[in-house]
Amino acid sequence: MSHFTVILLELSDLSSFTAFTDLNLVGILTDMSLAGSDTSANTANFAIRYLVQNPKVQTRMQQEIDQVLGNDRWFTLEDKPK
Ligand code: HEM
């Protein structure tokens, strides 16, 4: 699998695609970094605080994770509907 940044760098090297500049590349990466860090941190912060204040919900969530995943594997997108 190619890394997102590598694909963008290859795109910026294609002479036939001159509309994509280094400045565009920096803009996209800055955008992703700013849009992705605060939102993810706040979501994780909210979820952890909520679970700490609601131990019954925390127990139910743990049971659901144990039931779907068991103990020997990490989750994948295929687990989403389960
Ligand atoms: C729990 C985490 C996140 C939440 C709650 C969140 C929330 C949002 C919301 C509400 C929007 C506006 C959508 C709209 O008005 O159309 C948005 C847009 C966007 N988000 Fe997130 N986001 C999260 C994680 C991320 C991450 C990890 C990235 C990048 C790595 C990211 C990149 C972006 C970008 C680039 C846009 C603009 C999309 C566009 O203009 O079409 N976000 N996000």
Backbone and ligand atoms as CSV (ligand in chain L), in Angstrom:
chain,resi,resn,atom,element,x,y,z
A,1,MET,N,N,0.842,-1.191,0.000
A,1,MET,CA,C,0.000,0.000,0.000
A,1,MET,C,C,0.889,1.257,0.000
A,2,SER,N,N,0.561,2.220,-0.906
A,2,SER,CA,C,1.357,3.443,-0.963
A,2,SER,C,C,0.905,4.432,0.101
A,3,HIS,N,N,1.885,5.123,0.661
A,3,HIS,CA,C,1.578,6.133,1.656
A,3,HIS,C,C,0.932,7.340,0.961
A,4,PHE,N,N,-0.057,7.926,1.643
A,4,PHE,CA,C,-0.789,9.071,1.090
A,4,PHE,C,C,0.161,10.177,0.607
A,5,THR,N,N,1.159,10.510,1.451
A,5,THR,CA,C,2.086,11.592,1.106
A,5,THR,C,C,2.918,11.243,-0.126
A,6,VAL,N,N,3.283,9.943,-0.270
A,6,VAL,CA,C,4.081,9.518,-1.428
A,6,VAL,C,C,3.274,9.716,-2.708
A,7,ILE,N,N,1.983,9.360,-2.660
A,7,ILE,CA,C,1.122,9.546,-3.835
A,7,ILE,C,C,1.047,11.029,-4.197
A,8,LEU,N,N,0.889,11.866,-3.181
A,8,LEU,CA,C,0.821,13.310,-3.451
A,8,LEU,C,C,2.133,13.813,-4.047
A,9,LEU,N,N,3.273,13.313,-3.535
A,9,LEU,CA,C,4.575,13.735,-4.059
A,9,LEU,C,C,4.741,13.296,-5.511
A,10,GLU,N,N,4.307,12.046,-5.816
A,10,GLU,CA,C,4.395,11.561,-7.206
A,10,GLU,C,C,3.525,12.410,-8.116
A,11,LEU,N,N,2.353,12.764,-7.621
A,11,LEU,CA,C,1.431,13.600,-8.397
A,11,LEU,C,C,2.078,14.951,-8.719
A,12,SER,N,N,2.791,15.508,-7.726
A,12,SER,CA,C,3.381,16.828,-7.944
A,12,SER,C,C,4.577,16.749,-8.903
A,13,ASP,N,N,5.116,15.530,-9.123
A,13,ASP,CA,C,6.247,15.352,-10.052
A,13,ASP,C,C,5.808,15.132,-11.490
A,14,LEU,N,N,4.519,14.810,-11.710
A,14,LEU,CA,C,4.054,14.536,-13.070
A,14,LEU,C,C,4.027,15.840,-13.875
A,15,SER,N,N,4.860,15.876,-14.946
A,15,SER,CA,C,4.959,17.123,-15.712
A,15,SER,C,C,3.646,17.474,-16.395
A,16,SER,N,N,2.817,16.423,-16.713
A,16,SER,CA,C,1.564,16.697,-17.404
A,16,SER,C,C,0.508,17.276,-16.457
A,17,PHE,N,N,0.795,17.235,-15.146
A,17,PHE,CA,C,-0.198,17.712,-14.190
A,17,PHE,C,C,0.383,18.901,-13.433
A,18,THR,N,N,0.584,20.004,-14.177
A,18,THR,CA,C,1.290,21.147,-13.612
A,18,THR,C,C,0.458,21.949,-12.615
A,19,ALA,N,N,-0.881,21.685,-12.592
A,19,ALA,CA,C,-1.725,22.472,-11.697
A,19,ALA,C,C,-1.467,22.148,-10.226
A,20,PHE,N,N,-0.854,20.981,-9.960
A,20,PHE,CA,C,-0.603,20.582,-8.573
A,20,PHE,C,C,0.802,21.016,-8.159
A,21,THR,N,N,0.914,22.048,-7.340
A,21,THR,CA,C,2.221,22.615,-6.980
A,21,THR,C,C,2.668,22.151,-5.594
A,22,ASP,N,N,3.926,22.457,-5.257
A,22,ASP,CA,C,4.439,22.147,-3.913
A,22,ASP,C,C,3.608,22.857,-2.854
A,23,LEU,N,N,3.148,24.071,-3.193
A,23,LEU,CA,C,2.344,24.839,-2.239
A,23,LEU,C,C,1.008,24.130,-1.970
A,24,ASN,N,N,0.425,23.505,-3.029
A,24,ASN,CA,C,-0.805,22.714,-2.840
A,24,ASN,C,C,-0.541,21.563,-1.881
A,25,LEU,N,N,0.613,20.905,-2.087
A,25,LEU,CA,C,0.972,19.754,-1.256
A,25,LEU,C,C,1.075,20.165,0.217
A,26,VAL,N,N,1.800,21.281,0.463
A,26,VAL,CA,C,1.951,21.779,1.833
A,26,VAL,C,C,0.577,22.148,2.396
A,27,GLY,N,N,-0.275,22.751,1.561
A,27,GLY,CA,C,-1.616,23.144,1.994
A,27,GLY,C,C,-2.442,21.945,2.426
A,28,ILE,N,N,-2.425,20.875,1.631
A,28,ILE,CA,C,-3.218,19.673,1.946
A,28,ILE,C,C,-2.728,19.040,3.250
A,29,LEU,N,N,-1.383,18.921,3.370
A,29,LEU,CA,C,-0.843,18.273,4.573
A,29,LEU,C,C,-1.118,19.112,5.828
A,30,THR,N,N,-1.022,20.444,5.694
A,30,THR,CA,C,-1.339,21.325,6.831
A,30,THR,C,C,-2.807,21.172,7.211
A,31,ASP,N,N,-3.669,21.172,6.185
A,31,ASP,CA,C,-5.115,21.012,6.376
A,31,ASP,C,C,-5.432,19.726,7.135
A,32,MET,N,N,-4.865,18.605,6.655
A,32,MET,CA,C,-5.121,17.298,7.261
A,32,MET,C,C,-4.647,17.285,8.714
A,33,SER,N,N,-3.480,17.897,8.917
A,33,SER,CA,C,-2.894,17.876,10.251
A,33,SER,C,C,-3.729,18.727,11.212
A,34,LEU,N,N,-4.129,19.925,10.786
A,34,LEU,CA,C,-4.932,20.800,11.662
A,34,LEU,C,C,-6.329,20.229,11.863
A,35,ALA,N,N,-6.954,19.741,10.757
A,35,ALA,CA,C,-8.332,19.225,10.848
A,35,ALA,C,C,-8.389,17.904,11.611
A,36,GLY,N,N,-7.286,17.145,11.587
A,36,GLY,CA,C,-7.310,15.794,12.153
A,36,GLY,C,C,-6.875,15.683,13.596
A,37,SER,N,N,-6.101,16.653,14.110
A,37,SER,CA,C,-5.537,16.451,15.446
A,37,SER,C,C,-6.489,16.891,16.560
A,38,ASP,N,N,-6.964,18.120,16.518
A,38,ASP,CA,C,-7.853,18.629,17.569
A,38,ASP,C,C,-9.147,17.817,17.664
A,39,THR,N,N,-9.744,17.531,16.490
A,39,THR,CA,C,-11.007,16.787,16.459
A,39,THR,C,C,-10.848,15.400,17.082
A,40,SER,N,N,-9.771,14.693,16.696
A,40,SER,CA,C,-9.559,13.334,17.217
A,40,SER,C,C,-9.263,13.378,18.711
A,41,ALA,N,N,-8.428,14.361,19.131
A,41,ALA,CA,C,-8.079,14.472,20.555
A,41,ALA,C,C,-9.327,14.775,21.382
A,42,ASN,N,N,-10.155,15.698,20.911
A,42,ASN,CA,C,-11.369,16.050,21.667
A,42,ASN,C,C,-12.356,14.892,21.729
A,43,THR,N,N,-12.474,14.133,20.624
A,43,THR,CA,C,-13.375,12.978,20.616
A,43,THR,C,C,-12.905,11.927,21.617
A,44,ALA,N,N,-11.605,11.634,21.611
A,44,ALA,CA,C,-11.059,10.653,22.554
A,44,ALA,C,C,-11.231,11.153,23.987
A,45,ASN,N,N,-10.984,12.428,24.209
A,45,ASN,CA,C,-11.136,13.036,25.531
A,45,ASN,C,C,-12.580,12.895,26.017
A,46,PHE,N,N,-13.535,13.237,25.146
A,46,PHE,CA,C,-14.961,13.128,25.500
A,46,PHE,C,C,-15.315,11.683,25.851
A,47,ALA,N,N,-14.886,10.744,24.983
A,47,ALA,CA,C,-15.256,9.330,25.177
A,47,ALA,C,C,-14.698,8.802,26.500
A,48,ILE,N,N,-13.436,9.108,26.797
A,48,ILE,CA,C,-12.825,8.602,28.027
A,48,ILE,C,C,-13.516,9.200,29.256
A,49,ARG,N,N,-13.762,10.511,29.232
A,49,ARG,CA,C,-14.452,11.155,30.376
A,49,ARG,C,C,-15.846,10.585,30.556
A,50,TYR,N,N,-16.552,10.359,29.442
A,50,TYR,CA,C,-17.919,9.812,29.504
A,50,TYR,C,C,-17.909,8.420,30.127
A,51,LEU,N,N,-16.945,7.586,29.691
A,51,LEU,CA,C,-16.876,6.215,30.201
A,51,LEU,C,C,-16.484,6.188,31.680
A,52,VAL,N,N,-15.604,7.111,32.087
A,52,VAL,CA,C,-15.208,7.175,33.496
A,52,VAL,C,C,-16.416,7.548,34.357
A,53,GLN,N,N,-17.240,8.460,33.873
A,53,GLN,CA,C,-18.400,8.913,34.653
A,53,GLN,C,C,-19.596,7.970,34.554
A,54,ASN,N,N,-19.561,7.020,33.615
A,54,ASN,CA,C,-20.678,6.084,33.423
A,54,ASN,C,C,-20.158,4.644,33.389
A,55,PRO,N,N,-19.772,4.111,34.549
A,55,PRO,CA,C,-19.152,2.778,34.588
A,55,PRO,C,C,-20.021,1.670,34.010
A,56,LYS,N,N,-21.369,1.805,34.112
A,56,LYS,CA,C,-22.223,0.757,33.528
A,56,LYS,C,C,-22.058,0.713,32.014
A,57,VAL,N,N,-22.000,1.892,31.404
A,57,VAL,CA,C,-21.795,1.955,29.945
A,57,VAL,C,C,-20.427,1.370,29.601
A,58,GLN,N,N,-19.439,1.691,30.438
A,58,GLN,CA,C,-18.085,1.180,30.201
A,58,GLN,C,C,-18.073,-0.352,30.228
A,59,THR,N,N,-18.789,-0.932,31.201
A,59,THR,CA,C,-18.852,-2.391,31.294
A,59,THR,C,C,-19.532,-2.988,30.066
A,60,ARG,N,N,-20.657,-2.375,29.656
A,60,ARG,CA,C,-21.368,-2.878,28.458
A,60,ARG,C,C,-20.477,-2.795,27.226
A,61,MET,N,N,-19.753,-1.680,27.098
A,61,MET,CA,C,-18.871,-1.510,25.939
A,61,MET,C,C,-17.778,-2.585,25.931
A,62,GLN,N,N,-17.207,-2.845,27.117
A,62,GLN,CA,C,-16.162,-3.858,27.215
A,62,GLN,C,C,-16.699,-5.238,26.839
A,63,GLN,N,N,-17.943,-5.536,27.313
A,63,GLN,CA,C,-18.543,-6.837,26.984
A,63,GLN,C,C,-18.743,-6.976,25.475
A,64,GLU,N,N,-19.199,-5.892,24.853
A,64,GLU,CA,C,-19.432,-5.930,23.403
A,64,GLU,C,C,-18.117,-6.138,22.649
A,65,ILE,N,N,-17.080,-5.449,23.078
A,65,ILE,CA,C,-15.764,-5.610,22.430
A,65,ILE,C,C,-15.276,-7.056,22.596
A,66,ASP,N,N,-15.403,-7.584,23.825
A,66,ASP,CA,C,-14.953,-8.964,24.078
A,66,ASP,C,C,-15.725,-9.960,23.229
A,67,GLN,N,N,-17.042,-9.703,23.106
A,67,GLN,CA,C,-17.895,-10.625,22.358
A,67,GLN,C,C,-17.552,-10.619,20.867
A,68,VAL,N,N,-17.318,-9.444,20.307
A,68,VAL,CA,C,-17.064,-9.345,18.859
A,68,VAL,C,C,-15.615,-9.688,18.523
A,69,LEU,N,N,-14.674,-9.195,19.316
A,69,LEU,CA,C,-13.255,-9.355,18.975
A,69,LEU,C,C,-12.568,-10.517,19.680
A,70,GLY,N,N,-13.040,-10.857,20.873
A,70,GLY,CA,C,-12.287,-11.826,21.673
A,70,GLY,C,C,-11.012,-11.168,22.177
A,71,ASN,N,N,-10.008,-12.003,22.452
A,71,ASN,CA,C,-8.776,-11.464,23.045
A,71,ASN,C,C,-7.572,-11.477,22.109
A,72,ASP,N,N,-7.739,-12.086,20.899
A,72,ASP,CA,C,-6.521,-12.368,20.140
A,72,ASP,C,C,-6.392,-11.614,18.820
A,73,ARG,N,N,-7.213,-10.585,18.636
A,73,ARG,CA,C,-7.003,-9.834,17.392
A,73,ARG,C,C,-7.406,-8.375,17.565
A,74,TRP,N,N,-6.907,-7.539,16.664
A,74,TRP,CA,C,-7.195,-6.121,16.618
A,74,TRP,C,C,-8.443,-5.916,15.757
A,75,PHE,N,N,-9.156,-4.818,15.858
A,75,PHE,CA,C,-10.359,-4.617,15.056
A,75,PHE,C,C,-10.016,-4.218,13.614
A,76,THR,N,N,-10.987,-4.470,12.700
A,76,THR,CA,C,-10.856,-4.006,11.314
A,76,THR,C,C,-12.168,-3.332,10.910
A,77,LEU,N,N,-12.197,-2.754,9.732
A,77,LEU,CA,C,-13.437,-2.094,9.265
A,77,LEU,C,C,-14.578,-3.091,9.132
A,78,GLU,N,N,-14.242,-4.388,8.871
A,78,GLU,CA,C,-15.287,-5.409,8.743
A,78,GLU,C,C,-16.084,-5.615,10.034
A,79,ASP,N,N,-15.517,-5.199,11.153
A,79,ASP,CA,C,-16.222,-5.355,12.440
A,79,ASP,C,C,-17.272,-4.270,12.638
A,80,LYS,N,N,-17.244,-3.228,11.817
A,80,LYS,CA,C,-18.126,-2.074,12.045
A,80,LYS,C,C,-19.607,-2.447,12.168
A,81,PRO,N,N,-20.170,-3.287,11.275
A,81,PRO,CA,C,-21.605,-3.584,11.413
A,81,PRO,C,C,-21.941,-4.545,12.544
A,82,LYS,N,N,-20.949,-5.167,13.182
A,82,LYS,CA,C,-21.234,-6.228,14.166
A,82,LYS,C,C,-21.693,-5.665,15.507
L,1,HEM,C1,C,-13.328,12.356,15.481
L,1,HEM,C2,C,-12.587,13.038,14.626
L,1,HEM,C3,C,-13.141,14.018,13.639
L,1,HEM,C4,C,-14.272,14.769,13.672
L,1,HEM,C5,C,-15.339,14.838,14.776
L,1,HEM,C6,C,-14.298,15.539,12.444
L,1,HEM,C7,C,-15.313,16.398,12.081
L,1,HEM,C8,C,-15.384,17.057,10.892
L,1,HEM,C9,C,-16.480,17.884,10.446
L,1,HEM,C10,C,-17.751,18.137,11.249
L,1,HEM,C11,C,-16.171,18.354,9.237
L,1,HEM,C12,C,-17.003,19.302,8.379
L,1,HEM,C13,C,-17.774,18.502,7.357
L,1,HEM,C14,C,-18.618,19.405,6.487
L,1,HEM,O1,O,-19.009,20.469,6.930
L,1,HEM,O2,O,-18.839,19.034,5.355
L,1,HEM,C15,C,-14.865,17.859,8.881
L,1,HEM,C16,C,-14.204,18.131,7.703
L,1,HEM,C17,C,-12.924,17.755,7.428
L,1,HEM,N1,N,-12.150,16.925,8.168
L,1,HEM,FE1,FE,-12.700,16.054,9.902
L,1,HEM,N2,N,-13.206,15.241,11.701
L,1,HEM,C18,C,-12.456,14.323,12.385
L,1,HEM,C19,C,-11.262,13.762,12.005
L,1,HEM,C20,C,-10.541,14.146,10.900
L,1,HEM,C21,C,-9.243,13.602,10.541
L,1,HEM,C22,C,-8.493,12.503,11.315
L,1,HEM,C23,C,-8.850,14.254,9.407
L,1,HEM,C24,C,-7.594,14.108,8.575
L,1,HEM,C25,C,-6.647,13.237,8.779
L,1,HEM,C26,C,-9.902,15.185,9.049
L,1,HEM,C27,C,-9.874,16.019,7.974
L,1,HEM,C28,C,-10.927,16.779,7.557
L,1,HEM,C29,C,-10.912,17.590,6.350
L,1,HEM,C30,C,-9.752,17.713,5.360
L,1,HEM,C31,C,-12.167,18.185,6.268
L,1,HEM,C32,C,-12.682,19.101,5.165
L,1,HEM,C33,C,-13.423,18.245,4.161
L,1,HEM,C34,C,-14.043,19.065,3.059
L,1,HEM,O3,O,-13.953,20.287,3.077
L,1,HEM,O4,O,-14.637,18.450,2.175
L,1,HEM,N3,N,-10.905,15.084,9.981
L,1,HEM,N4,N,-14.408,17.073,9.889
